[in-house]
Amino acid sequence: MAAKTPKRYPETKVLSRNFDVDKAWTFDVARQRGAYRSLEKALGSMTPDQVIDEVKTSRLRGRGGAGFPTGVKWSFVPKQTDKTKYICLNADESEPGTFKDRYLMELDPHLVIEGCLITAYAVGASMVYIYVRGEYPLSIERLWGAIEEARKEGFVGKKIAGRDFHCDVVVHSGAGAYICGEETALLESLEGKRGHPRIKPPFPAVEGAFASPTVINNVETLAHVPWIIENGGAAFAKQGIPPDPADPRSVGSSGTKLMGVSGDVQKPGVWEFEFGITLRQMIEDYAGGALEGRTIKAVIPGGLSMPVLTGDELDVKMGFDDLKAAGSGLGTACAIVMDDTCDMVQACENIAHFFADESCGQCTPCREGCHWMEKIFHRFDAGQGTRSDLDLLENLFRQIEGRTICALADAAVWPLRSIVRKFRHEFVAKMSPDEQRAEAEARSARQPAGVK
């Protein structure tokens, strides 16, 4: 009897429900499909505190990589202040291998704007800045077009939807710096300064843009808000992975997530799932698996800056806690796949070069350490690496991680350290014969008697 074909994990179209709809980026089509209905509900029948409470109930976590509870972040904004409050939408999307927010901005910009406006109402903000990386010209064009359409229809500007709520929205184009994806570097860039991360505290919710209270969220995060307001936070919380009852600090991974796959696969793309699909299911069922005649060697689950998983470690759920327990992280949930033809030494050199080039140079461990890592990986690729270089790398990892203002240095260390540890044999294979013999003798000395 033939074995049953495993059931395909279903897509759940919440954010992506308009992706295949013709001209869904225009106001008329978006409005027919429900755009700004949740904003009208919030303004007409909910207080700002009720909106925040609904988002807290949903357990919505930030979709930019950090996974911080969104409603909790909003509640940090002081209610009593004479300063203007701001919303800064982080649409920089500079993480390599990540291209989910681009879909939202290009195919459903009114959903993005509506999420920003509901957030602004919840925290009392009167200005929204959408910070978009300069390499996204179509995103910028579609957002500006949607803003002007919404303004004309009374959903941006003064007395929004006929209510006593005033909020403007503008798009700010960045210059393509990876560091400006970090929230405080984004603020510096927005203010016309060099994109150097700020020391925290003070946190942006208290002192952000122009020294005023500011909420900074990722595009996908705020795009979820209209659905939560329309259907309720409890309905959102039922989707995905519930909190771990054995861990009182666990908040689970609720709702849906745009997830992508790129690299050595047959059908790269972006899909929307409830949290819980495994990394293997996503790669094999939706991205078509490895290229013909090849096998998967390694996968970085969420953009470039997460620890790598081997081809034998892919049966892990795509969720914040599950991937952390597996020794990696969800990140942006856009996986980068490397097959058995990938030279992992060259992959490290490439990754290290990216982070060295993108470091803002403000912190010595990052400024110097990223370049030193790149030099060492280049030595290995040239056949000049030694066993002591591997020890030096481990020392560099320890001296860099956790010692800088922002997490760029950590993001550089995590994939590189995991590759060095899991694919050490590829580094040894590029050493001189004498170094290889020394490595083999050291490995034999470390093994218990009788183990080959």
GIRA-V16157 format. One record per run of one state. SS is the DSSP state (a for helix, b for strand, c for the rest). FROM is the first residue (numbers start at 1). TO is the last residue. If there is no record, write none. Layout:
[[SS	FROM	TO] [SS	FROM	TO]]
This chain:
[[c	1	26] [a	27	32] [c	33	36] [a	37	45] [c	46	47] [a	48	58] [c	59	60] [b	61	61] [c	62	68] [b	69	69] [a	70	75] [c	76	85] [b	86	91] [c	92	99] [a	100	107] [c	108	108] [a	109	123] [c	124	126] [b	127	132] [c	133	136] [a	137	152] [c	153	156] [b	157	157] [c	158	159] [a	160	162] [c	163	166] [b	167	173] [c	174	177] [a	178	181] [c	182	182] [a	183	190] [c	191	208] [a	209	211] [c	212	213] [b	214	218] [a	219	223] [c	224	224] [a	225	231] [c	232	232] [a	233	237] [c	238	239] [b	240	241] [c	242	252] [b	253	254] [c	255	255] [b	256	263] [c	264	264] [b	265	265] [c	266	268] [b	269	274] [c	275	277] [b	278	278] [a	279	286] [c	287	289] [b	290	290] [c	291	295] [b	296	300] [c	301	307] [b	308	310] [c	311	316] [b	317	317] [c	318	319] [a	320	325] [c	326	333] [b	334	339] [c	340	343] [a	344	358] [c	359	363] [a	364	381] [c	382	386] [a	387	400] [c	401	407] [a	408	422] [c	423	423] [a	424	428] [c	429	432] [a	433	446] [c	447	452]]
